[in-house]
Amino acid sequence: MSQIHFDNLRDAITSLNAAGATEIATTAIADGVEPVDLITYGIRTGLDIMGERFSNGDCFLPELMLAGRAADSAVAIIEPAMLAAGNADQKLGKVVIATVKDDLHDIGKNIVALMLRSAGFDVIDLGSDKSKEEIFAAAEENNADIVGLSTLMTTCMSIVPEFVELLKAKGVRDKYKVLVGGAPLNPQFAADAGCDGYAADASKCVEMAKELMGIAA
């Protein structure tokens, strides 16, 4: 039964149907489907398909943005159920998260933020297109434990090592754990940039964040 919901949600996203995504998510939650599974096997799958189409030149930015809106519509329905079912009151640590400067992609980052909140992290989501200075200021202001950086554009990858260098220049490199993710990144890039961790998806990000905080899985 759950697989039908996953497939329908995936198809609503790939057909750019925000109203359909909302309806499917609402029905799935009412039917008792696990919120995290809807995100992992429905929304994420649909977005991955759209990302591949975009990379292959089979769709263009407007379609990608409409798919993102459809995903957002579903997430808005899923989020309350996910937070209620999770451990949002545990407060395992504080995370400042953002998509880096000149990158407007935020669907994946939004899902990561939601899953971190559900797991018990206090998340300050700065949104997209944020400079390293803005991210640093927010980390300082909120006394963050972890800084999460996301990018889906290869042209923006350089901001990651630049942010690490900024922390060093400010004399606070050891104060923060830097966790990165996004399609063009990989573990080797994260290591070379001086980051503390890399996560390929939202579930792995939660696992890595817990590991960085010294919390057993």
Backbone hydrogen bonds in HBPLUS format (Angstrom, degrees):
<---DONOR---> <-ACCEPTOR-->    atom                        ^
c    i                          cat <-CA-CA->   ^        H-A-AA   ^      H-
h    n   atom  resd res      DA  || num        DHA   H-A  angle D-A-AA Bond
n    s   type  num  typ     dist DA aas  dist angle  dist       angle   num
A0004-ILE N   A0001-MET O   3.19 MM   3  5.49 130.7  2.45 102.4 114.1     1
A0005-HIS N   A0002-SER O   2.99 MM   3  5.18 113.8  2.45  99.9 115.4     2
A0006-PHE N   A0002-SER O   2.92 MM   4  6.30 158.5  1.97 154.1 160.9     3
A0007-ASP N   A0003-GLN O   2.87 MM   4  6.05 167.3  1.89 151.5 154.5     4
A0008-ASN N   A0004-ILE O   2.87 MM   4  6.02 162.3  1.90 150.6 156.0     5
A0009-LEU N   A0005-HIS O   2.89 MM   4  6.02 158.4  1.94 149.3 155.1     6
A0010-ARG N   A0006-PHE O   2.89 MM   4  6.09 161.3  1.92 150.9 156.6     7
A0011-ASP N   A0007-ASP O   2.89 MM   4  6.08 160.8  1.93 148.5 153.8     8
A0012-ALA N   A0008-ASN O   2.91 MM   4  6.11 147.1  2.02 142.5 151.4     9
A0013-ILE N   A0009-LEU O   3.14 MM   4  6.38 154.5  2.20 147.3 153.0    10
A0014-THR N   A0010-ARG O   2.98 MM   4  6.30 163.8  2.01 152.9 157.6    11
A0015-SER N   A0011-ASP O   2.91 MM   4  5.95 131.2  2.15 138.0 149.9    12
A0017-ASN N   A0012-ALA O   2.78 MM   5  4.99 164.9  1.80 164.4 161.5    13
A0016-LEU N   A0013-ILE O   3.04 MM   3  4.97 160.3  2.08 104.0 108.6    14
A0021-ALA N   A0017-ASN O   2.95 MM   4  6.19 154.9  2.01 148.5 155.8    15
A0022-THR N   A0018-ALA O   2.98 MM   4  6.24 155.3  2.04 150.0 156.1    16
A0023-GLU N   A0019-ALA O   3.04 MM   4  6.30 162.6  2.07 148.5 153.0    17
A0024-ILE N   A0020-GLY O   2.88 MM   4  6.06 164.9  1.90 155.0 159.1    18
A0025-ALA N   A0021-ALA O   2.97 MM   4  6.02 164.1  1.99 146.1 150.9    19
A0026-THR N   A0022-THR O   2.98 MM   4  6.13 159.1  2.03 147.8 153.8    20
A0027-THR N   A0023-GLU O   3.01 MM   4  6.23 162.7  2.04 149.7 154.0    21
A0028-ALA N   A0024-ILE O   2.86 MM   4  6.04 160.8  1.90 151.9 157.7    22
A0029-ILE N   A0025-ALA O   2.98 MM   4  6.15 163.9  2.00 152.0 155.4    23
A0030-ALA N   A0026-THR O   3.08 MM   4  6.26 160.3  2.12 145.7 151.4    24
A0031-ASP N   A0027-THR O   2.91 MM   4  6.13 137.1  2.09 142.3 154.5    25
A0031-ASP N   A0028-ALA O   3.13 MM   3  4.98 124.6  2.45  90.6 105.1    26
A0033-VAL N   A0028-ALA O   3.03 MM   5  5.47 165.4  2.05 155.9 151.2    27
A0032-GLY N   A0029-ILE O   3.01 MM   3  5.14 158.4  2.06 105.1 111.3    28
A0037-ASP N   A0034-GLU O   3.05 MM   3  5.31 125.7  2.36 103.7 117.7    29
A0038-LEU N   A0034-GLU O   3.13 MM   4  6.52 148.7  2.23 151.8 161.1    30
A0039-ILE N   A0035-PRO O   3.17 MM   4  6.54 151.5  2.26 148.4 155.5    31
A0040-THR N   A0036-VAL O   2.95 MM   4  6.13 162.4  1.98 145.5 150.8    32
A0041-TYR N   A0037-ASP O   2.79 MM   4  5.63 168.2  1.81 149.1 153.1    33
A0042-GLY N   A0038-LEU O   3.00 MM   4  4.99 133.6  2.22 118.7 128.6    34
A0043-ILE N   A0038-LEU O   3.00 MM   5  6.50 156.8  2.06 154.8 161.2    35
A0044-ARG N   A0039-ILE O   2.78 MM   5  5.83 162.1  1.81 158.2 163.7    36
A0046-GLY N   A0042-GLY O   3.10 MM   4  6.24 161.3  2.13 146.4 151.6    37
A0047-LEU N   A0043-ILE O   2.92 MM   4  6.18 163.5  1.95 158.7 163.2    38
A0048-ASP N   A0044-ARG O   2.87 MM   4  6.03 152.4  1.95 146.7 154.7    39
A0049-ILE N   A0045-THR O   3.04 MM   4  6.29 154.5  2.11 147.5 153.7    40
A0050-MET N   A0046-GLY O   3.06 MM   4  6.35 159.9  2.10 147.5 152.7    41
A0051-GLY N   A0047-LEU O   2.83 MM   4  6.03 153.8  1.90 147.6 155.2    42
A0052-GLU N   A0048-ASP O   2.96 MM   4  6.18 151.4  2.04 144.8 151.9    43
A0053-ARG N   A0049-ILE O   2.94 MM   4  6.23 156.4  1.99 148.8 155.6    44
A0054-PHE N   A0050-MET O   2.91 MM   4  6.11 156.2  1.97 146.9 153.3    45
A0055-SER N   A0051-GLY O   2.96 MM   4  6.17 158.2  2.01 143.7 149.5    46
A0056-ASN N   A0052-GLU O   2.96 MM   4  6.15 145.1  2.09 144.3 153.7    47
A0058-ASP N   A0053-ARG O   2.72 MM   5  4.82 148.0  1.82 157.4 152.5    48
A0057-GLY N   A0054-PHE O   3.12 MM   3  5.11 157.2  2.18 102.0 109.0    49
A0063-GLU N   A0060-PHE O   2.99 MM   3  5.57 120.3  2.36 116.2 129.9    50
A0064-LEU N   A0060-PHE O   3.07 MM   4  6.34 156.4  2.12 151.1 158.3    51
A0065-MET N   A0061-LEU O   2.88 MM   4  6.09 155.2  1.94 158.1 164.1    52
A0066-LEU N   A0062-PRO O   2.98 MM   4  6.24 151.9  2.06 144.2 151.8    53
A0067-ALA N   A0063-GLU O   2.93 MM   4  6.15 151.7  2.01 146.8 154.4    54
A0068-GLY N   A0064-LEU O   3.02 MM   4  6.26 147.8  2.12 138.6 147.6    55
A0069-ARG N   A0065-MET O   2.96 MM   4  6.32 145.6  2.08 142.5 151.5    56
A0070-ALA N   A0066-LEU O   3.03 MM   4  6.31 153.2  2.10 144.3 151.0    57
A0071-ALA N   A0067-ALA O   2.95 MM   4  6.25 155.0  2.01 146.7 153.7    58
A0072-ASP N   A0068-GLY O   2.84 MM   4  6.09 156.3  1.90 146.7 153.6    59
A0073-SER N   A0069-ARG O   2.93 MM   4  6.16 151.3  2.02 145.3 152.5    60
A0074-ALA N   A0070-ALA O   3.19 MM   4  6.53 153.2  2.27 144.9 150.9    61
A0075-VAL N   A0071-ALA O   2.89 MM   4  6.17 162.1  1.92 154.6 160.2    62
A0076-ALA N   A0072-ASP O   2.96 MM   4  6.14 152.3  2.03 149.2 155.4    63
A0077-ILE N   A0074-ALA O   3.03 MM   3  5.32 132.9  2.26 103.6 115.9    64
A0078-ILE N   A0074-ALA O   2.97 MM   4  6.25 157.1  2.02 151.1 158.4    65
A0079-GLU N   A0075-VAL O   2.77 MM   4  5.67 161.6  1.81 158.9 160.6    66
A0082-MET N   A0078-ILE O   2.91 MM   4  6.06 153.9  1.98 157.2 165.6    67
A0083-LEU N   A0079-GLU O   2.90 MM   4  6.10 165.4  1.92 165.3 167.7    68
A0084-ALA N   A0080-PRO O   3.01 MM   4  6.11 155.7  2.07 143.1 150.2    69
A0085-ALA N   A0081-ALA O   2.99 MM   4  6.08 144.8  2.12 139.5 148.4    70
A0086-GLY N   A0082-MET O   2.96 MM   4  5.99 125.6  2.26 139.3 152.9    71
A0087-ASN N   A0118-SER O   2.57 MM  31  5.59 154.6  1.63 179.0 170.8    72
A0090-GLN N   A0087-ASN O   3.04 MM   3  5.72 167.1  2.05 128.6 129.5    73
A0091-LYS N   A0120-GLY O   2.78 MM  29  4.79 102.5  2.38 117.5 136.4    74
A0092-LEU N   A0120-GLY O   2.56 MM  28  5.47 148.6  1.65 131.7 143.4    75
A0122-ASP N   A0093-GLY O   2.85 MM  29  6.08 166.6  1.87 166.3 168.3    76
A0145-ASP N   A0094-LYS O   2.83 MM  51  5.26 162.6  1.86 136.7 142.8    77
A0146-ILE N   A0094-LYS O   3.08 MM  52  6.43 160.9  2.11 156.8 161.0    78
A0095-VAL N   A0122-ASP O   2.78 MM  27  6.12 162.3  1.81 160.1 164.9    79
A0124-ILE N   A0095-VAL O   2.77 MM  29  6.12 166.5  1.79 164.5 168.2    80
A0096-VAL N   A0146-ILE O   2.97 MM  50  6.39 160.3  2.01 162.0 163.2    81
A0148-GLY N   A0096-VAL O   2.72 MM  52  6.09 164.7  1.74 153.9 159.5    82
A0097-ILE N   A0124-ILE O   2.98 MM  27  6.25 164.0  2.00 153.4 155.9    83
A0126-LEU N   A0097-ILE O   2.91 MM  29  6.13 170.6  1.91 178.1 178.1    84
A0098-ALA N   A0148-GLY O   3.01 MM  50  6.39 148.6  2.11 153.6 161.3    85
A0150-SER N   A0098-ALA O   2.98 MM  52  6.22 145.2  2.10 150.1 154.9    86
A0099-THR N   A0127-GLY O   2.93 MM  28  6.27 164.1  1.96 150.8 155.4    87
A0130-LYS N   A0099-THR O   3.10 MM  31  6.29 164.2  2.13 147.1 152.1    88
A0100-VAL N   A0150-SER O   3.06 MM  50  6.21 155.7  2.13 168.2 169.7    89
A0103-ASP N   A0100-VAL O   3.12 MM   3  5.82 147.6  2.23 143.1 144.2    90
A0101-LYS N   A0130-LYS O   2.75 MM  29  4.44 109.3  2.26 135.4 122.7    91
A0129-ASP N   A0103-ASP O   3.08 MM  26  5.12 133.5  2.30 159.7 151.4    92
A0110-ASN N   A0106-ASP O   2.78 MM   4  5.87 151.3  1.86 146.9 154.9    93
A0111-ILE N   A0107-ILE O   3.03 MM   4  6.36 152.8  2.11 151.1 157.9    94
A0112-VAL N   A0108-GLY O   2.98 MM   4  6.28 157.6  2.04 149.5 155.8    95
A0113-ALA N   A0109-LYS O   2.91 MM   4  6.17 160.9  1.95 150.9 155.8    96
A0114-LEU N   A0110-ASN O   2.99 MM   4  6.22 156.8  2.04 144.5 150.7    97
A0115-MET N   A0111-ILE O   2.97 MM   4  6.21 163.4  1.99 152.5 156.4    98
A0116-LEU N   A0112-VAL O   2.91 MM   4  6.11 152.1  1.99 150.9 158.9    99
A0117-ARG N   A0113-ALA O   2.99 MM   4  6.21 158.1  2.04 147.2 153.1   100
A0118-SER N   A0114-LEU O   2.93 MM   4  6.17 161.1  1.97 149.8 155.3   101
A0119-ALA N   A0115-MET O   3.01 MM   4  6.13 142.4  2.15 136.8 146.1   102
A0121-PHE N   A0116-LEU O   2.94 MM   5  5.40 164.7  1.96 149.7 146.1   103
A0120-GLY N   A0117-ARG O   3.00 MM   3  5.20 145.6  2.13 102.5 113.2   104
A0135-ILE N   A0131-SER O   3.00 MM   4  6.30 161.9  2.04 154.3 159.2   105
A0136-PHE N   A0132-LYS O   2.93 MM   4  6.02 158.6  1.98 142.0 148.3   106
A0137-ALA N   A0133-GLU O   2.94 MM   4  6.09 161.0  1.98 145.8 151.0   107
A0138-ALA N   A0134-GLU O   3.06 MM   4  6.27 155.6  2.12 145.3 151.3   108
A0139-ALA N   A0135-ILE O   2.97 MM   4  6.21 153.3  2.04 147.8 155.3   109
A0140-GLU N   A0136-PHE O   2.96 MM   4  6.23 158.9  2.01 154.3 159.4   110
A0141-GLU N   A0137-ALA O   2.88 MM   4  6.03 165.2  1.90 148.7 153.4   111
A0142-ASN N   A0138-ALA O   2.96 MM   4  5.97 153.5  2.03 144.3 150.4   112
A0144-ALA N   A0139-ALA O   3.06 MM   5  5.05 163.0  2.09 142.5 147.8   113
A0143-ASN N   A0140-GLU O   3.27 MM   3  5.09 155.2  2.34  97.7 105.0   114
A0177-LYS N   A0145-ASP O   3.02 MM  32  6.35 159.1  2.06 146.6 153.2   115
A0147-VAL N   A0177-LYS O   2.79 MM  30  6.16 160.4  1.82 162.7 167.0   116
A0179-LEU N   A0147-VAL O   2.87 MM  32  6.10 165.8  1.89 154.6 159.4   117
A0149-LEU N   A0179-LEU O   2.94 MM  30  6.40 152.8  2.01 152.0 160.9   118
A0181-GLY N   A0149-LEU O   3.10 MM  32  6.58 142.9  2.24 159.7 167.4   119
A0151-THR N   A0181-GLY O   3.30 MM  30  6.88 147.3  2.42 147.3 156.5   120
A0156-CYS N   A0153-MET O   3.05 MM   3  5.51 160.3  2.09 112.7 119.0   121
A0157-MET N   A0154-THR O   3.33 MM   3  5.33 164.3  2.36 104.2 108.8   122
A0159-ILE N   A0156-CYS O   3.19 MM   3  5.95 161.4  2.22 120.8 125.6   123
A0160-VAL N   A0157-MET O   3.07 MM   3  5.87 154.6  2.13 121.8 127.5   124
A0162-GLU N   A0158-SER O   3.23 MM   4  6.36 156.1  2.29 146.1 153.3   125
A0163-PHE N   A0159-ILE O   2.80 MM   4  5.93 143.4  1.94 144.6 152.7   126
A0163-PHE N   A0160-VAL O   3.13 MM   3  5.22 124.5  2.46  98.1 111.5   127
A0164-VAL N   A0160-VAL O   3.19 MM   4  6.57 158.7  2.24 151.2 156.4   128
A0165-GLU N   A0161-PRO O   2.94 MM   4  6.18 157.0  2.00 147.6 153.8   129
A0166-LEU N   A0162-GLU O   2.93 MM   4  6.15 143.5  2.07 138.7 148.9   130
A0167-LEU N   A0163-PHE O   3.00 MM   4  6.38 154.2  2.07 150.8 156.7   131
A0168-LYS N   A0164-VAL O   3.09 MM   4  6.43 153.6  2.16 145.0 152.2   132
A0169-ALA N   A0165-GLU O   2.85 MM   4  6.13 157.5  1.90 148.6 154.8   133
A0170-LYS N   A0166-LEU O   2.95 MM   4  6.17 144.1  2.08 146.0 155.3   134
A0172-VAL N   A0167-LEU O   2.95 MM   5  5.33 160.6  1.99 160.1 156.6   135
A0171-GLY N   A0168-LYS O   2.97 MM   3  4.98 150.5  2.05 100.6 110.1   136
A0175-LYS N   A0172-VAL O   2.92 MM   3  5.17 153.0  1.99 110.6 119.5   137
A0196-ASP N   A0178-VAL O   2.85 MM  18  5.19 148.0  1.95 138.5 148.9   138
A0197-GLY N   A0178-VAL O   3.21 MM  19  6.58 131.3  2.46 159.7 154.9   139
A0180-VAL N   A0197-GLY O   3.09 MM  17  6.44 161.4  2.12 140.0 143.1   140
A0199-ALA N   A0180-VAL O   3.02 MM  19  6.45 152.1  2.10 160.8 168.9   141
A0185-LEU N   A0182-GLY O   3.02 MM   3  5.57 154.2  2.09 121.9 130.0   142
A0190-ALA N   A0186-ASN O   3.04 MM   4  6.33 165.3  2.07 159.8 164.1   143
A0191-ALA N   A0187-PRO O   2.93 MM   4  6.15 158.4  1.98 148.7 154.5   144
A0192-ASP N   A0188-GLN O   2.88 MM   4  6.06 166.3  1.90 153.9 157.5   145
A0193-ALA N   A0189-PHE O   2.87 MM   4  6.02 144.6  2.00 147.7 157.5   146
A0195-CYS N   A0190-ALA O   2.89 MM   5  5.20 157.1  1.95 164.6 158.3   147
A0194-GLY N   A0191-ALA O   3.07 MM   3  5.20 152.9  2.14 102.7 111.3   148
A0205-CYS N   A0201-ASP O   2.93 MM   4  6.16 143.5  2.06 145.3 156.7   149
A0206-VAL N   A0202-ALA O   3.09 MM   4  6.44 152.8  2.17 150.0 155.1   150
A0207-GLU N   A0203-SER O   3.15 MM   4  6.49 162.1  2.18 147.7 152.4   151
A0208-MET N   A0204-LYS O   2.82 MM   4  6.03 161.3  1.86 151.3 156.3   152
A0209-ALA N   A0205-CYS O   2.81 MM   4  5.96 159.4  1.86 149.5 155.5   153
A0210-LYS N   A0206-VAL O   3.01 MM   4  6.22 159.2  2.06 149.3 154.3   154
A0211-GLU N   A0207-GLU O   2.98 MM   4  6.22 155.4  2.04 144.8 152.3   155
A0212-LEU N   A0208-MET O   2.82 MM   4  6.09 159.0  1.87 154.6 159.8   156
A0213-MET N   A0209-ALA O   3.08 MM   4  6.27 138.0  2.26 138.1 149.0   157
A0213-MET N   A0210-LYS O   3.14 MM   3  5.06 126.4  2.44  92.3 106.5   158
A0215-ILE N   A0210-LYS O   2.76 MM   5  4.93 170.5  1.77 152.3 148.9   159
A0214-GLY N   A0211-GLU O   2.98 MM   3  4.98 157.1  2.03 103.0 109.9   160
